[in-house]
Amino acid sequence: MTTKEQKASQDLILYRLDEIKAELKSIKSDYVTKHEFNTLADRLTALENNRNVIGCLYPTASAAFSALVTYLLIEFFKNK
């Protein structure tokens, strides 16, 4: 192989590598990586845990508020 042929071969290889890189970028844009998936799964778990805590506290706070209002109404009518 002459130097001219080697240069042409190298240029062709570099051109094909650029095409492959561009194709990989387009493929990657359609899919989620494992790291991105794990990050999203962790955020979803944290959100669900937060929702469970709020879900438990809301009825408890509502019951406590209802008990307080009931007590105050009973005391109000008792003193009248």
DSSP file (Angstrom, degrees, kcal/mol; ACC not computed):
  #  RESIDUE AA STRUCTURE BP1 BP2  ACC     N-H-->O    O-->H-N    N-H-->O    O-->H-N    TCO  KAPPA ALPHA  PHI   PSI    X-CA   Y-CA   Z-CA
    1    1 A M              0   0    0      0, 0.0     2,-0.1     0, 0.0     0, 0.0   0.000 360.0 360.0 360.0 136.6    0.0    0.0    0.0
    2    2 A T     >  -     0   0    0      1,-0.1     4,-2.3     4,-0.0     5,-0.2  -0.404 360.0-106.2 -87.6 169.9    1.3    3.4   -0.9
    3    3 A T  H  > S+     0   0    0      1,-0.2     4,-2.3     2,-0.2     5,-0.2   0.858 120.9  54.4 -63.9 -36.1    1.1    6.4    1.4
    4    4 A K  H  > S+     0   0    0      2,-0.2     4,-2.1     1,-0.2    -1,-0.2   0.905 109.7  46.8 -65.6 -41.7   -1.6    7.9   -0.7
    5    5 A E  H  > S+     0   0    0      2,-0.2     4,-2.4     1,-0.2    -2,-0.2   0.888 111.6  51.2 -67.5 -39.1   -3.7    4.8   -0.4
    6    6 A Q  H  X S+     0   0    0     -4,-2.3     4,-2.6     2,-0.2    -2,-0.2   0.908 109.8  50.0 -63.5 -41.6   -3.1    4.7    3.4
    7    7 A K  H  X S+     0   0    0     -4,-2.3     4,-2.4     2,-0.2    -2,-0.2   0.910 111.6  47.9 -63.8 -42.1   -4.2    8.3    3.7
    8    8 A A  H  X S+     0   0    0     -4,-2.1     4,-2.3     2,-0.2    -2,-0.2   0.893 112.2  50.1 -65.0 -39.5   -7.4    7.6    1.7
    9    9 A S  H  X S+     0   0    0     -4,-2.4     4,-2.4     2,-0.2    -2,-0.2   0.909 111.2  48.2 -65.2 -43.3   -8.1    4.5    3.9
   10   10 A Q  H  X S+     0   0    0     -4,-2.6     4,-2.7     2,-0.2    -2,-0.2   0.903 111.2  50.7 -63.9 -41.5   -7.6    6.5    7.1
   11   11 A D  H  X S+     0   0    0     -4,-2.4     4,-2.3     2,-0.2    -2,-0.2   0.908 110.6  49.2 -62.6 -41.5   -9.9    9.3    5.8
   12   12 A L  H  X S+     0   0    0     -4,-2.3     4,-2.4     2,-0.2    -2,-0.2   0.910 111.4  49.2 -64.1 -42.2  -12.5    6.7    5.0
   13   13 A I  H  X S+     0   0    0     -4,-2.4     4,-2.4     2,-0.2    -2,-0.2   0.926 112.0  48.2 -63.0 -45.0  -12.3    5.1    8.4
   14   14 A L  H  X S+     0   0    0     -4,-2.7     4,-2.1     2,-0.2    -1,-0.2   0.886 111.1  51.4 -63.3 -38.6  -12.5    8.5   10.1
   15   15 A Y  H  X S+     0   0    0     -4,-2.3     4,-2.0     2,-0.2    -1,-0.2   0.921 110.9  47.5 -63.1 -44.1  -15.5    9.4    8.0
   16   16 A R  H  X S+     0   0    0     -4,-2.4     4,-2.6     1,-0.2    -2,-0.2   0.885 109.3  54.1 -66.0 -38.6  -17.3    6.2    8.9
   17   17 A L  H  X S+     0   0    0     -4,-2.4     4,-2.6     2,-0.2    -1,-0.2   0.906 107.6  50.3 -61.5 -41.3  -16.5    6.7   12.6
   18   18 A D  H  X S+     0   0    0     -4,-2.1     4,-2.2     2,-0.2    -1,-0.2   0.907 110.8  49.4 -63.2 -40.5  -18.1   10.1   12.5
   19   19 A E  H  X S+     0   0    0     -4,-2.0     4,-2.3     2,-0.2    -2,-0.2   0.916 111.4  49.1 -63.3 -42.4  -21.2    8.6   10.8
   20   20 A I  H  X S+     0   0    0     -4,-2.6     4,-2.5     2,-0.2    -2,-0.2   0.913 110.5  50.6 -64.3 -42.8  -21.3    5.9   13.5
   21   21 A K  H  X S+     0   0    0     -4,-2.6     4,-2.1     1,-0.2    -1,-0.2   0.914 111.0  48.7 -61.2 -42.9  -21.0    8.5   16.3
   22   22 A A  H  X S+     0   0    0     -4,-2.2     4,-1.8     1,-0.2    -1,-0.2   0.899 111.9  49.2 -64.3 -40.0  -23.8   10.6   14.8
   23   23 A E  H  X S+     0   0    0     -4,-2.3     4,-2.1     1,-0.2    -2,-0.2   0.893 109.5  51.8 -66.9 -39.5  -26.0    7.5   14.5
   24   24 A L  H  X S+     0   0    0     -4,-2.5     4,-3.0     1,-0.2    -2,-0.2   0.888 107.5  53.1 -63.8 -38.9  -25.3    6.5   18.1
   25   25 A K  H  X S+     0   0    0     -4,-2.1     4,-1.7     1,-0.2    -1,-0.2   0.912 109.8  47.4 -62.5 -41.5  -26.3    9.9   19.3
   26   26 A S  H  X S+     0   0    0     -4,-1.8     4,-0.5     2,-0.2    -1,-0.2   0.876 114.2  47.0 -68.9 -35.6  -29.6    9.7   17.5
   27   27 A I  H >X S+     0   0    0     -4,-2.1     3,-1.2     1,-0.2     4,-0.5   0.922 110.6  52.6 -68.6 -43.3  -30.2    6.2   18.9
   28   28 A K  H >< S+     0   0    0     -4,-3.0     3,-1.0     1,-0.3    -2,-0.2   0.825 100.0  62.4 -63.5 -32.1  -29.2    7.3   22.4
   29   29 A S  H 3< S+     0   0    0     -4,-1.7    -1,-0.3     1,-0.2    -2,-0.2   0.739 102.8  51.8 -67.0 -20.3  -31.7   10.2   22.3
   30   30 A D  H << S+     0   0    0     -3,-1.2     2,-0.3    -4,-0.5    -1,-0.2   0.606 108.5  56.9 -89.0 -12.9  -34.6    7.7   22.0
   31   31 A Y  S << S-     0   0    0     -3,-1.0     2,-0.4    -4,-0.5     0, 0.0  -0.820  76.1-124.4-123.0 158.2  -33.6    5.6   25.0
   32   32 A V        -     0   0    0     -2,-0.3     2,-0.1     4,-0.0    -3,-0.1  -0.835  28.7-128.1 -99.9 135.6  -33.0    6.1   28.7
   33   33 A T     >  -     0   0    0     -2,-0.4     4,-2.4     1,-0.1     5,-0.2  -0.348  23.4-110.5 -77.8 164.5  -29.7    5.1   30.2
   34   34 A K  H  > S+     0   0    0      1,-0.2     4,-2.6     2,-0.2     5,-0.2   0.893 119.2  52.0 -62.0 -40.6  -29.4    2.9   33.2
   35   35 A H  H  > S+     0   0    0      2,-0.2     4,-2.4     1,-0.2    -1,-0.2   0.923 110.3  47.7 -62.7 -45.0  -28.2    5.8   35.3
   36   36 A E  H  > S+     0   0    0      1,-0.2     4,-2.4     2,-0.2    -1,-0.2   0.903 112.1  50.7 -63.0 -40.1  -31.1    8.0   34.3
   37   37 A F  H  X S+     0   0    0     -4,-2.4     4,-2.6     2,-0.2    -2,-0.2   0.931 110.8  47.8 -62.9 -46.5  -33.5    5.2   35.0
   38   38 A N  H  X S+     0   0    0     -4,-2.6     4,-2.4     2,-0.2    -1,-0.2   0.890 111.3  51.3 -63.4 -39.3  -32.1    4.6   38.5
   39   39 A T  H  X S+     0   0    0     -4,-2.4     4,-2.2     2,-0.2    -1,-0.2   0.929 112.1  46.1 -62.5 -45.5  -32.2    8.3   39.3
   40   40 A L  H  X S+     0   0    0     -4,-2.4     4,-2.3     1,-0.2    -2,-0.2   0.889 111.6  52.0 -65.1 -38.9  -35.8    8.5   38.2
   41   41 A A  H  X S+     0   0    0     -4,-2.6     4,-2.2     2,-0.2    -1,-0.2   0.905 109.9  49.2 -64.2 -41.0  -36.7    5.4   40.2
   42   42 A D  H  X S+     0   0    0     -4,-2.4     4,-2.3     2,-0.2    -2,-0.2   0.907 111.6  48.6 -64.6 -41.7  -35.1    6.9   43.3
   43   43 A R  H  X S+     0   0    0     -4,-2.2     4,-2.2     1,-0.2    -2,-0.2   0.885 111.0  50.8 -65.7 -37.8  -36.9   10.2   42.9
   44   44 A L  H  X S+     0   0    0     -4,-2.3     4,-2.5     2,-0.2    -2,-0.2   0.903 109.8  49.8 -66.4 -40.9  -40.2    8.3   42.5
   45   45 A T  H  X S+     0   0    0     -4,-2.2     4,-2.4     2,-0.2    -2,-0.2   0.917 111.2  49.1 -63.3 -43.3  -39.6    6.3   45.6
   46   46 A A  H  X S+     0   0    0     -4,-2.3     4,-2.2     1,-0.2    -2,-0.2   0.900 111.5  49.8 -63.3 -39.9  -38.8    9.4   47.6
   47   47 A L  H  X S+     0   0    0     -4,-2.2     4,-2.4     2,-0.2    -2,-0.2   0.907 110.5  49.5 -65.3 -42.1  -42.0   11.0   46.2
   48   48 A E  H  X S+     0   0    0     -4,-2.5     4,-2.2     2,-0.2    -2,-0.2   0.904 110.8  50.0 -64.1 -40.7  -44.1    8.0   47.2
   49   49 A N  H  X S+     0   0    0     -4,-2.4     4,-1.9     2,-0.2    -2,-0.2   0.904 111.2  49.1 -63.6 -41.0  -42.6    8.0   50.7
   50   50 A N  H  X S+     0   0    0     -4,-2.2     4,-2.3     1,-0.2     5,-0.2   0.904 110.3  51.1 -64.1 -41.2  -43.4   11.7   51.1
   51   51 A R  H  X S+     0   0    0     -4,-2.4     4,-2.7     1,-0.2    -2,-0.2   0.882 107.9  52.8 -64.6 -38.0  -46.9   11.1   49.9
   52   52 A N  H  X S+     0   0    0     -4,-2.2     4,-1.6     2,-0.2    -1,-0.2   0.896 109.2  49.0 -64.8 -39.8  -47.4    8.3   52.4
   53   53 A V  H  X S+     0   0    0     -4,-1.9     4,-2.3     2,-0.2     3,-0.2   0.943 114.8  43.6 -64.7 -47.6  -46.3   10.5   55.3
   54   54 A I  H  X S+     0   0    0     -4,-2.3     4,-2.5     1,-0.2    -2,-0.2   0.891 110.3  57.2 -65.0 -38.2  -48.6   13.3   54.2
   55   55 A G  H  < S+     0   0    0     -4,-2.7    -1,-0.2    -5,-0.2    -2,-0.2   0.827 111.6  42.4 -61.5 -32.1  -51.4   10.8   53.6
   56   56 A C  H  X S+     0   0    0     -4,-1.6     4,-1.2    -3,-0.2    -2,-0.2   0.861 115.3  48.7 -80.9 -37.8  -51.1    9.6   57.2
   57   57 A L  H  X S+     0   0    0     -4,-2.3     4,-2.9     1,-0.2     5,-0.3   0.852 102.0  62.3 -73.2 -34.7  -50.8   13.1   58.8
   58   58 A Y  H  X S+     0   0    0     -4,-2.5     4,-2.4     1,-0.2     5,-0.2   0.943 106.4  42.0 -61.7 -50.8  -53.7   14.7   57.0
   59   59 A P  H  > S+     0   0    0      0, 0.0     4,-2.5     0, 0.0    -1,-0.2   0.880 115.4  52.0 -64.1 -34.3  -56.4   12.4   58.4
   60   60 A T  H  X S+     0   0    0     -4,-1.2     4,-2.3     2,-0.2    -2,-0.2   0.929 111.6  45.4 -66.0 -44.6  -54.8   12.6   61.9
   61   61 A A  H  X S+     0   0    0     -4,-2.9     4,-2.4     1,-0.2    -1,-0.2   0.889 112.8  51.9 -65.1 -38.5  -54.7   16.4   61.8
   62   62 A S  H  X S+     0   0    0     -4,-2.4     4,-2.4    -5,-0.3    -2,-0.2   0.914 110.3  47.7 -64.6 -42.5  -58.3   16.5   60.5
   63   63 A A  H  X S+     0   0    0     -4,-2.5     4,-2.4     2,-0.2    -2,-0.2   0.906 111.9  50.0 -65.1 -41.1  -59.4   14.3   63.4
   64   64 A A  H  X S+     0   0    0     -4,-2.3     4,-2.2     2,-0.2    -2,-0.2   0.910 111.7  48.2 -64.6 -41.7  -57.6   16.4   65.9
   65   65 A F  H  X S+     0   0    0     -4,-2.4     4,-2.4     2,-0.2    -2,-0.2   0.909 111.5  50.0 -64.5 -42.4  -59.1   19.6   64.6
   66   66 A S  H  X S+     0   0    0     -4,-2.4     4,-2.5     2,-0.2    -2,-0.2   0.902 110.6  50.1 -62.8 -41.2  -62.6   18.0   64.6
   67   67 A A  H  X S+     0   0    0     -4,-2.4     4,-2.5     2,-0.2    -2,-0.2   0.908 110.9  49.4 -63.7 -41.7  -62.2   16.9   68.2
   68   68 A L  H  X S+     0   0    0     -4,-2.2     4,-2.5     2,-0.2    -2,-0.2   0.923 112.2  47.0 -64.1 -44.5  -61.1   20.3   69.2
   69   69 A V  H  X S+     0   0    0     -4,-2.4     4,-2.4     2,-0.2    -2,-0.2   0.913 112.6  50.3 -64.1 -42.2  -64.0   22.0   67.5
   70   70 A T  H  X S+     0   0    0     -4,-2.5     4,-2.4     2,-0.2    -2,-0.2   0.926 110.9  49.0 -61.4 -44.8  -66.4   19.5   69.1
   71   71 A Y  H  X S+     0   0    0     -4,-2.5     4,-2.6     1,-0.2     5,-0.2   0.925 111.4  49.2 -60.5 -45.8  -64.9   20.1   72.5
   72   72 A L  H  X S+     0   0    0     -4,-2.5     4,-2.2     1,-0.2    -1,-0.2   0.889 111.0  49.9 -63.8 -38.8  -65.2   23.9   72.1
   73   73 A L  H  X S+     0   0    0     -4,-2.4     4,-2.5     2,-0.2     5,-0.2   0.903 110.6  49.8 -65.0 -41.3  -68.8   23.6   71.0
   74   74 A I  H  X S+     0   0    0     -4,-2.4     4,-2.1     1,-0.2    -2,-0.2   0.933 113.0  46.6 -63.2 -44.7  -69.7   21.4   73.9
   75   75 A E  H  X S+     0   0    0     -4,-2.6     4,-1.7     2,-0.2    -2,-0.2   0.876 111.2  52.7 -65.0 -36.8  -68.1   23.8   76.3
   76   76 A F  H  X S+     0   0    0     -4,-2.2     4,-0.6    -5,-0.2    -2,-0.2   0.940 114.2  40.5 -63.8 -47.6  -69.8   26.8   74.7
   77   77 A F  H  < S+     0   0    0     -4,-2.5     3,-0.2     1,-0.2    -1,-0.2   0.782 111.3  58.3 -74.6 -25.3  -73.3   25.2   75.0
   78   78 A K  H  < S+     0   0    0     -4,-2.1    -1,-0.2    -5,-0.2    -2,-0.2   0.880 107.5  46.7 -69.0 -37.8  -72.6   23.9   78.5
   79   79 A N  H  <        0   0    0     -4,-1.7    -1,-0.2     1,-0.2    -2,-0.2   0.586 360.0 360.0 -81.8 -10.6  -71.8   27.4   79.7
   80   80 A K     <        0   0    0     -4,-0.6    -1,-0.2    -3,-0.2    -2,-0.1   0.456 360.0 360.0 -81.9 360.0  -75.0   28.9   78.1
